[in-house]
Amino acid sequence: MFVEKARDITAIHLNPPDKAVVLCVDEKSQTQALERSQPVLPLKPGLPERQTHDYVHHGTLSLFAAYDAATGRVLGKCHQRHRRQEFLRFLKRIEEEFPEDDYPEMRLVMDNYGTHKTPKAERWFARNPCFHVHFTPTGASWINQVERFFGKITKEAIRRGSFSSVNQLRQAINAYLEEHNKNPQPFVWTATAESIFRKLDNSLS
């Protein structure tokens, strides 16, 4: 199953179907609003960036995101919880952003998380046949390009921040998304399925 799914996902990245929109979809769940006791001390000549390890925890939220593989643009929405209800609302948000009359073929790359495969989600996809789902192999979410964006936003906007509330964290994430989408730059996917298999074989040998 891993081989078939890996071939499918890499084919979507390297050679997407003509006129299809490829969206890499996932959730960055349980993102913590941490208020550090002292501000982050910036990098200086001879000194690394420093930050305190003690903090106050003000709650969490989940970022639902759809990364457009062709343009690098990200459609994102923060929710307090990470359930099938929020996932369905995000699917409807995608549908509004990409109406079927303008975008007759949508390809969604997603992992096998339970909220993605509930009966209600399956019924939603059945009612919206322009959406075609490509599931990543189990334990291989790294093959989904939105994970690279999650790493980027974590490094540049979340990890170095100090947030006194969940609302402040939400504002920081929304501001980052807005700034990112002003001049999005898509990631360049170059790995073939065979190159991935070779690396995995080498790591096990």
Secondary structure, DSSP 8 states (H G I E B T S, - for coil): -HHHHHHHHHHHHHS--TT-EEEEEEEEEEEEEEEESS--B--BTTB--B--S-EEEEEEEEEEEEEETTT--EEEEEES--SHHHHHHHHHHHHHHS-TTT---EEEEE---GGGSSHHHHHHHHH-TTEEEEE--TT-GGGSTHHHHHHHHIIIIITT---SSHHHHHHHHHHHHHHHHHS---------HHHHHHHHHHHH-
